[in-house]
């Protein structure tokens, strides 16, 4: 199969001019023009063991080359080969995530021109184990994967070629072996070449393409907290429609870079704190336009690695920004739950304290706190919820306190406290606290029970008096 015939139309490259105004500016530095690994496109990257990892990919400069080599670096300058034969076949369009102290490689398109749904993992990047040769989802490439809520997720991608079929199904797994379908058809249009990140305690899908000719392009953003229900940000993003873009996210911000818009490669970088309002991030020096590259946050810097341009040149250069310092107001509420004392005797009381803090840099308002008691506890004083609209300025904290009593012995896990709040721009967010565990011990000496469970009869009383008379 010729990848160019599927994905890469030929045309004239245009340089993307950057706008002069932005809420954020930083400096780009080229770590290396030519890394030790070969130039490539549609490879995967991961941060693992305090290193950046580059895995597999494709190069069609002259002849079609598929890769399965695994490289790592601590600085983006010097790259070391972890293994050139990891066990999985050379491929491109696969994904890589870090979960359960392992790097995982998922799916792709291999050198035998087969769509793949095999799953591989490694504890050190050198020795790889196959979790399953065939996951429950259909073989695919150019999908995305994230780790969210202690699960690995697979989102969309191409599941058939000639005619090309794209999907919007969502799958998840906790162990890489057993996969569950969250939904066969998410609310967004089936697509490939999109980007996915985790931010604001949500999974996000950004951009992509819906046909094999690049005519149906997207600049939309969708989010989900369960993989089943996906919500659109409604308005198109500020950046142009594109696919084969790269994305990365910090706790407060998300970034997209480059991509392809049917007529040219792109070299712009956009940043957002909510995936609705995007701001162009200019710099006096920027990497050349490209698509099919990778980006990652590492050492609090945004990195851009490899890719290809519209003229067919392949890159193995590595770029990074200066340390990211956000000038965007961002919204974040932290919730911490304590039960003290945490070990009590049955029938005694304990106190639940919920501390919620504005840990962001923007005003939070319309805050609602809701807690749930386990069974076998009764509420003595206070309230388990606070629904009165309230506001918190940055770094301000408040507490919700209530007293409860245990009615039975045992070990009880208190559910996480839930919060709903509005942040910058009027967007609403959800948050949860930690869980809490309480031990309730049974008394050593039980309450005294009456000698007779039933009222004494006439004959029982007469017999007791006769015994007492003869015993004198």
C-alpha positions as CSV (number, residue, x, y, z in Angstrom):
1,X,0.0,0.0,0.0
2,X,1.2,3.5,-0.9
3,X,0.6,5.8,2.1
4,X,0.8,8.8,-0.1
5,X,-2.2,7.6,-2.1
6,X,-4.2,7.4,1.1
7,X,-3.3,10.4,3.1
8,X,-0.9,12.9,1.4
9,X,-2.0,15.0,-1.5
10,X,0.7,16.9,-3.4
11,X,0.8,20.6,-3.7
12,X,2.8,23.8,-2.9
13,X,3.9,24.6,0.6
14,X,2.9,27.9,2.2
15,X,4.5,29.4,5.2
16,X,2.0,30.1,8.0
17,X,2.4,33.7,9.3
18,X,1.9,34.2,13.0
19,X,-0.2,36.9,14.5
20,X,1.6,39.4,16.6
21,X,-0.7,39.4,19.7
22,X,-1.1,36.7,22.3
23,X,-1.7,36.1,25.9
24,X,1.3,33.9,26.1
25,X,4.8,34.0,24.5
26,X,7.8,31.8,24.9
27,X,11.0,30.9,23.1
28,X,11.6,27.8,21.0
29,X,14.9,26.0,21.0
30,X,16.1,23.4,18.6
31,X,17.5,20.6,20.8
32,X,18.9,18.8,17.7
33,X,18.5,19.1,14.0
34,X,19.1,15.3,13.5
35,X,18.3,12.9,16.3
36,X,19.9,9.5,16.3
37,X,16.6,7.9,15.1
38,X,15.7,8.1,11.4
39,X,13.3,10.8,10.1
40,X,9.7,9.6,10.4
41,X,6.0,10.3,10.6
42,X,3.1,8.8,12.4
43,X,5.2,7.4,15.3
44,X,4.3,7.6,19.0
45,X,5.8,9.3,22.0
46,X,5.5,8.8,25.7
47,X,7.0,10.1,28.9
48,X,8.3,7.3,31.0
49,X,11.0,6.9,33.7
50,X,11.9,10.6,33.4
51,X,12.6,10.1,29.7
52,X,11.0,10.9,26.3
53,X,10.4,7.8,24.2
54,X,10.0,7.6,20.4
55,X,8.4,4.4,19.1
56,X,8.0,3.1,15.5
57,X,6.8,5.2,12.5
58,X,7.0,5.5,8.7
59,X,9.3,7.0,6.2
60,X,8.5,7.0,2.4
61,X,11.4,9.1,1.3
62,X,12.5,7.0,-1.7
63,X,11.4,3.7,-0.4
64,X,8.7,2.7,2.1
65,X,10.3,2.1,5.5
66,X,8.3,0.9,8.5
67,X,9.9,1.1,12.0
68,X,9.5,-0.7,15.3
69,X,12.6,0.7,17.0
70,X,12.4,2.2,20.5
71,X,14.5,5.2,21.4
72,X,14.7,7.4,24.6
73,X,16.3,10.6,25.7
74,X,16.6,12.6,28.9
75,X,17.3,15.9,27.2
76,X,16.1,15.7,23.6
77,X,19.6,16.0,22.3
78,X,21.2,12.6,22.9
79,X,19.1,9.6,22.0
80,X,19.8,6.0,22.9
81,X,18.3,2.9,21.2
82,X,16.5,0.8,23.8
83,X,15.7,-2.0,21.3
84,X,15.5,-2.5,17.5
85,X,13.5,-5.7,17.8
86,X,10.8,-5.2,20.5
87,X,8.6,-8.2,19.4
88,X,5.8,-6.2,17.7
89,X,6.0,-5.7,14.0
90,X,7.2,-2.4,12.4
91,X,4.3,-0.1,12.1
92,X,2.9,3.4,12.0
93,X,-0.3,5.1,13.1
94,X,-0.2,3.3,16.4
95,X,-0.5,4.9,19.9
96,X,1.6,4.7,23.0
97,X,0.5,5.4,26.6
98,X,1.9,5.0,30.1
99,X,-0.2,3.0,32.5
100,X,0.4,0.7,35.5
101,X,4.2,1.6,35.4
102,X,4.5,0.3,31.8
103,X,4.6,1.7,28.3
104,X,1.9,0.3,26.1
105,X,1.7,0.2,22.3
106,X,-1.7,-0.2,20.7
107,X,-2.7,-1.1,17.2
108,X,-1.4,0.6,14.0
109,X,-0.6,-0.5,10.4
110,X,2.3,-2.8,9.9
111,X,4.8,-3.4,7.1
112,X,2.7,-6.3,5.8
113,X,0.0,-3.8,5.2
114,X,-2.3,-5.1,7.9
115,X,-4.4,-3.1,10.3
116,X,-3.5,-4.2,13.8
117,X,-5.3,-4.5,17.2
118,X,-2.5,-6.2,19.1
119,X,-1.4,-4.8,22.5
120,X,2.2,-4.7,23.8
121,X,3.8,-3.4,27.0
122,X,7.2,-3.0,28.6
123,X,8.5,-2.2,32.1
124,X,11.8,-0.7,30.8
125,X,11.3,0.0,27.0
126,X,13.7,-2.8,26.1
127,X,11.8,-6.0,26.8
128,X,8.2,-6.1,25.4
129,X,5.4,-8.5,26.2
130,X,2.3,-9.1,24.2
131,X,-0.9,-8.6,26.3
132,X,-3.1,-9.8,23.5
133,X,-2.7,-10.5,19.8
134,X,-6.3,-9.4,19.1
135,X,-8.1,-6.9,21.3
136,X,-11.9,-6.8,21.3
137,X,-12.0,-3.6,19.1
138,X,-11.5,-3.8,15.4
139,X,-7.9,-3.4,14.0
140,X,-7.1,0.2,13.3
141,X,-4.6,3.0,12.7
142,X,-4.4,6.7,13.2
143,X,-6.7,6.5,16.3
144,X,-5.8,8.2,19.6
145,X,-5.2,6.9,23.1
146,X,-5.1,8.4,26.5
147,X,-5.0,7.2,30.1
148,X,-8.0,8.5,32.2
149,X,-9.5,7.2,35.5
150,X,-6.9,4.5,35.6
151,X,-8.0,3.1,32.3
152,X,-6.4,3.1,28.8
153,X,-8.7,4.4,26.1
154,X,-8.8,3.9,22.3
155,X,-10.7,6.6,20.4
156,X,-11.7,6.4,16.7
157,X,-9.4,5.7,13.8
158,X,-9.4,3.9,10.5
159,X,-10.9,0.4,10.6
160,X,-11.0,-0.5,6.9
161,X,-9.2,0.6,3.7
162,X,-10.3,0.7,0.0
163,X,-13.0,1.8,0.7
164,X,-11.7,3.6,3.7
165,X,-13.9,3.4,6.8
166,X,-13.4,5.7,9.8
167,X,-15.0,5.1,13.2
168,X,-16.0,7.0,16.3
169,X,-16.2,4.0,18.7
170,X,-14.7,4.3,22.2
171,X,-13.0,1.4,24.1
172,X,-11.2,1.1,27.4
173,X,-9.1,-1.4,29.4
174,X,-7.5,-1.6,32.8
175,X,-5.0,-4.4,31.9
176,X,-4.5,-4.3,28.1
177,X,-6.0,-7.8,27.8
178,X,-9.7,-7.3,28.4
179,X,-11.3,-4.4,26.5
180,X,-14.8,-3.0,26.9
181,X,-16.8,-0.8,24.5
182,X,-17.9,2.5,26.1
183,X,-19.9,3.4,23.0
184,X,-20.1,2.1,19.4
185,X,-20.7,5.6,18.2
186,X,-19.7,8.8,20.0
187,X,-21.4,12.1,19.3
188,X,-18.6,13.4,17.2
189,X,-18.2,12.5,13.5
190,X,-16.0,9.4,12.8
191,X,-12.5,10.5,12.1
192,X,-8.7,9.9,11.9
193,X,-5.7,12.1,12.4
194,X,-7.3,13.8,15.4
195,X,-5.6,14.6,18.7
196,X,-6.6,13.6,22.3
197,X,-5.5,14.8,25.7
198,X,-6.6,14.7,29.3
199,X,-7.2,18.0,31.0
200,X,-9.7,19.4,33.5
201,X,-10.4,15.8,34.6
202,X,-11.8,15.1,31.1
203,X,-10.9,13.3,27.9
204,X,-10.7,15.6,24.9
205,X,-10.9,15.0,21.1
206,X,-9.6,17.8,18.9
207,X,-9.7,18.2,15.1
208,X,-9.1,15.4,12.6
209,X,-10.4,14.4,9.2
210,X,-13.6,12.5,8.2
211,X,-12.7,11.4,4.6
212,X,-9.8,10.0,2.7
213,X,-9.4,13.1,0.5
214,X,-9.1,15.8,3.2
215,X,-12.3,17.5,2.3
216,X,-14.1,16.9,5.6
217,X,-11.8,18.6,8.1
218,X,-12.5,19.6,11.7
219,X,-11.5,22.2,14.2
220,X,-14.0,21.1,16.9
221,X,-13.4,20.1,20.5
222,X,-15.3,17.4,22.4
223,X,-15.0,16.1,25.9
224,X,-16.2,13.2,28.0
225,X,-15.9,12.0,31.6
226,X,-17.0,8.5,31.0
227,X,-16.3,7.7,27.3
228,X,-20.0,7.3,26.7
229,X,-21.4,10.8,26.6
230,X,-19.4,13.4,24.6
231,X,-20.1,17.1,24.7
232,X,-19.2,19.6,22.1
233,X,-17.7,23.0,22.9
234,X,-20.4,24.2,20.3
235,X,-18.4,26.9,18.5
236,X,-15.5,26.0,16.1
237,X,-12.1,26.6,17.5
238,X,-10.1,29.6,16.7
239,X,-7.5,27.6,14.8
240,X,-8.1,26.5,11.2
241,X,-9.6,23.1,10.3
242,X,-6.8,20.5,10.3
243,X,-5.7,16.9,10.7
244,X,-2.5,15.0,11.6
245,X,-2.0,17.7,14.3
246,X,-0.3,17.0,17.6
247,X,-1.5,17.9,21.1
248,X,-0.2,18.0,24.6
249,X,-1.6,19.2,27.9
250,X,-0.5,20.4,31.3
251,X,-2.8,20.4,34.3
252,X,-4.2,23.9,33.4
253,X,-3.5,24.2,29.6
254,X,-3.7,22.3,26.4
255,X,-1.7,22.8,23.2
256,X,-2.1,21.9,19.6
257,X,0.6,22.3,17.0
258,X,1.0,22.0,13.2
259,X,-1.1,19.6,11.1
260,X,-2.4,19.6,7.6
261,X,-5.3,21.5,6.0
262,X,-5.5,19.9,2.6
263,X,-3.3,22.5,0.8
264,X,-0.4,23.1,3.2
265,X,1.6,22.0,6.2
266,X,1.1,24.1,9.3
267,X,3.6,25.4,11.8
268,X,1.4,27.3,14.2
269,X,1.0,26.6,17.9
270,X,-2.3,27.3,19.8
271,X,-3.0,27.2,23.5
272,X,-6.2,27.1,25.6
273,X,-7.3,26.8,29.2
274,X,-10.8,25.5,28.3
275,X,-10.7,24.1,24.8
276,X,-13.1,26.7,23.7
277,X,-11.0,29.9,23.5
278,X,-7.7,29.3,21.7
279,X,-4.9,31.8,21.5
280,X,-2.1,31.8,19.0
281,X,1.2,31.5,20.7
282,X,3.8,33.4,18.6
283,X,7.6,33.3,18.8
284,X,10.4,34.9,16.9
285,X,11.7,31.4,16.1
286,X,9.5,28.4,15.4
287,X,9.9,24.9,14.0
288,X,9.2,24.4,10.3
289,X,5.6,23.6,9.3
290,X,4.8,19.8,9.6
291,X,2.2,17.2,10.2
292,X,2.2,13.6,11.5
293,X,4.7,14.8,14.2
294,X,4.4,14.3,17.9
295,X,4.3,16.6,20.9
296,X,4.6,16.1,24.6
297,X,5.0,18.0,27.9
298,X,8.4,17.0,29.5
299,X,10.3,18.9,32.2
300,X,7.6,21.6,32.1
301,X,8.3,22.4,28.4
302,X,6.4,21.7,25.3
303,X,8.3,19.5,22.8
304,X,7.8,18.9,19.1
305,X,9.4,15.9,17.4
306,X,9.8,14.7,13.8
307,X,7.0,14.6,11.2
308,X,6.8,15.5,7.5
309,X,6.0,18.5,5.4
310,X,3.9,19.0,2.3
311,X,6.9,18.7,0.0
312,X,7.6,15.1,1.3
313,X,10.6,16.0,3.5
314,X,10.8,13.9,6.7
315,X,12.1,15.3,10.0
316,X,14.0,13.8,12.9
317,X,14.6,17.2,14.6
318,X,13.6,18.0,18.2
319,X,12.3,21.3,19.4
320,X,11.2,22.6,22.8
321,X,9.9,25.7,24.4
322,X,11.2,27.6,27.4
323,X,9.6,26.7,30.7
324,X,5.9,27.1,30.5
325,X,4.6,29.9,32.6
326,X,0.8,30.4,32.2
327,X,-0.6,33.8,32.0
328,X,-4.1,32.4,31.5
329,X,-6.5,32.5,34.5
330,X,-7.5,28.9,35.1
331,X,-10.2,27.3,37.2
332,X,-9.5,24.6,39.7
333,X,-11.2,23.5,42.9
334,X,-9.4,21.0,45.2
335,X,-11.5,19.1,47.7
336,X,-10.0,17.3,50.7
337,X,-12.0,15.0,53.0
338,X,-11.1,13.9,56.5
339,X,-12.9,11.8,59.1
340,X,-11.6,12.3,62.7
341,X,-11.4,10.2,64.7
342,X,-11.1,7.6,62.0
343,X,-11.4,4.7,64.4
344,X,-14.4,4.7,66.8
345,X,-16.5,2.4,68.9
346,X,-20.0,1.5,67.8
347,X,-22.5,4.0,69.1
348,X,-20.0,6.8,69.3
349,X,-19.6,9.9,67.2
350,X,-17.0,11.2,64.6
351,X,-16.7,14.3,62.6
352,X,-16.4,14.7,58.8
353,X,-14.5,17.8,57.5
354,X,-14.5,18.7,53.8
355,X,-12.1,21.5,52.9
356,X,-12.4,23.0,49.5
357,X,-9.9,25.4,48.1
358,X,-9.7,27.6,45.0
359,X,-6.3,26.3,43.7
360,X,-6.6,28.1,40.4
361,X,-5.9,31.7,39.3
362,X,-9.4,32.7,38.5
363,X,-12.5,33.5,40.6
364,X,-14.8,30.4,41.2
365,X,-18.5,30.9,41.8
366,X,-21.8,29.0,42.1
367,X,-20.1,26.3,44.1
368,X,-22.1,23.3,45.2
369,X,-20.7,20.6,47.5
370,X,-22.5,17.2,48.0
371,X,-21.5,14.4,50.2
372,X,-23.0,10.9,50.7
373,X,-23.0,8.9,53.9
374,X,-22.4,5.1,53.9
375,X,-25.2,2.9,55.3
376,X,-25.1,2.3,59.0
377,X,-24.3,5.9,59.8
378,X,-26.7,8.5,61.0
379,X,-26.3,12.3,60.7
380,X,-26.3,14.0,64.1
381,X,-25.6,17.6,63.3
382,X,-24.6,19.7,60.3
383,X,-25.4,19.1,56.6
384,X,-23.8,16.8,54.0
385,X,-24.4,19.2,51.2
386,X,-24.0,22.9,50.5
387,X,-26.0,24.2,47.6
388,X,-26.1,27.9,48.4
389,X,-24.3,29.7,45.6
390,X,-21.0,31.0,46.8
391,X,-17.7,32.2,45.4
392,X,-14.0,31.7,46.2
393,X,-11.1,33.9,45.2
394,X,-7.8,32.3,44.3
395,X,-6.2,30.5,47.4
396,X,-9.3,31.0,49.5
397,X,-10.6,27.9,51.4
398,X,-13.8,27.0,53.2
399,X,-14.9,24.0,55.1
400,X,-18.1,21.9,55.5
401,X,-18.3,20.0,58.8
402,X,-20.9,17.5,60.1
403,X,-21.1,14.9,62.9
404,X,-22.2,11.3,62.4
405,X,-22.7,8.2,64.5
406,X,-21.9,4.6,63.7
407,X,-24.7,2.0,64.3
408,X,-22.8,-1.1,63.3
409,X,-19.2,-2.4,63.5
410,X,-17.0,-2.8,60.4
411,X,-14.7,-1.0,58.0
412,X,-16.5,1.6,56.0
413,X,-15.3,3.5,52.9
414,X,-16.9,6.9,52.6
415,X,-17.7,7.9,49.0
416,X,-15.8,10.8,47.4
417,X,-17.3,14.2,47.9
418,X,-18.6,15.8,44.6
419,X,-18.5,19.4,43.7
420,X,-19.9,21.5,40.8
421,X,-18.6,25.0,40.2
422,X,-18.3,27.7,37.6
423,X,-15.0,29.2,36.5
424,X,-13.5,31.6,34.1
425,X,-15.8,32.4,31.2
426,X,-18.8,30.9,32.8
427,X,-17.8,27.3,32.1
428,X,-18.9,24.7,34.7
429,X,-16.6,22.0,36.0
430,X,-17.0,18.9,38.2
431,X,-14.5,17.9,40.9
432,X,-14.2,15.0,43.5
433,X,-12.3,14.6,46.7
434,X,-10.4,11.7,48.1
435,X,-12.2,8.8,49.7
436,X,-12.0,8.2,53.4
437,X,-12.0,5.0,55.5
438,X,-13.5,4.7,59.0
439,X,-13.1,1.7,61.3
440,X,-16.0,1.0,63.8
441,X,-15.2,-1.4,66.6
442,X,-17.7,-3.4,68.5
443,X,-17.7,-2.9,72.3
444,X,-15.9,-5.6,74.4
445,X,-18.7,-5.6,77.0
446,X,-22.1,-5.8,75.5
447,X,-25.0,-3.9,77.0
448,X,-26.6,-5.9,79.9
449,X,-29.7,-7.7,78.9
450,X,-32.8,-8.3,81.3
451,X,-33.0,-11.6,83.0
452,X,-36.4,-12.2,81.6
453,X,-37.3,-11.4,78.1
454,X,-41.1,-11.7,78.9
455,X,-43.2,-10.5,81.9
456,X,-43.1,-12.9,84.8
457,X,-46.2,-15.3,85.1
458,X,-48.2,-15.9,88.3
459,X,-46.8,-19.4,88.7
460,X,-43.2,-18.3,88.1
461,X,-43.6,-15.6,90.8
462,X,-45.2,-18.1,93.3
463,X,-42.4,-20.6,92.7
464,X,-39.7,-18.0,93.2
465,X,-41.4,-16.9,96.6
466,X,-41.5,-20.5,97.8
467,X,-37.8,-21.0,97.1
468,X,-37.0,-17.8,98.9
469,X,-39.1,-18.9,102.0
470,X,-37.5,-22.3,102.3
471,X,-34.0,-20.9,101.9
472,X,-34.3,-18.7,105.0
